[in-house]
Amino acid sequence: MYNNSHTRLVNWAKIVLPLLALALLSTIFLVSRRIDPSAAIPYAKVDVEKLARENAVTRPEYSGVTDTGATLSVTAAMARTQPAQDQGASADQVAAKLTAPDGHVTDLSANEGLFQPNSNRIDLTGKVAMQTSDGYRVNSEKIELQTDSSVLTSPGPIHGTSPFGTLDAGYMQIVPTADGSGHDLVFKQGVKLVYQPQQ
């Protein structure tokens, strides 16, 4: 008798369970809310006509290798062509990274930048901040970056900190070392270093 009732239960289960699964599946599709196609995709508020008129590019990226073997990468929030300036391009919120063959890294950020490919130069302006992997932090109003030779120049005053203390100078330059493996920092014109011993 147990065998008969067990067999009947198994036979009923073979019929009822698939039907129950089918009912649950159809319920999911019937009850699920309908998607409004017009509200499904959010659109960014972009002035397309302005972008076309200014020939602007969002999130441009540049990367290359200098003559000394250093790698250079530059990104910006937006760049616009400047036909009147020898086919250059101006950019907003620029960030650059220069990595020497020996691993020495120089990071830069600026409010604005001017890319001049014909002269292999990028001018960073507007609160330029520079930081090196060996502990130098420098602020300047302008830094000129040579993309072919990995030379950085601040033609005007700089203020910053070093591993030894605070420093000020009227001119700063980063140049490749004699063997080209790293970089040297050069300060000129009224250099003032306030030594602060490490605690």
Secondary structure as UniProt FT lines:
FT   HELIX           2..31
FT   HELIX           37..40
FT   HELIX           48..54
FT   STRAND          56..58
FT   STRAND          61..65
FT   TURN            67..68
FT   STRAND          71..75
FT   STRAND          78..82
FT   HELIX           83..85
FT   TURN            86..87
FT   STRAND          88..99
FT   TURN            101..102
FT   STRAND          105..116
FT   HELIX           117..119
FT   STRAND          121..132
FT   TURN            133..134
FT   STRAND          137..146
FT   TURN            147..150
FT   STRAND          151..154
FT   STRAND          158..162
FT   TURN            163..164
FT   STRAND          165..169
FT   STRAND          171..176
FT   TURN            178..179
FT   STRAND          183..188
FT   STRAND          192..195
//
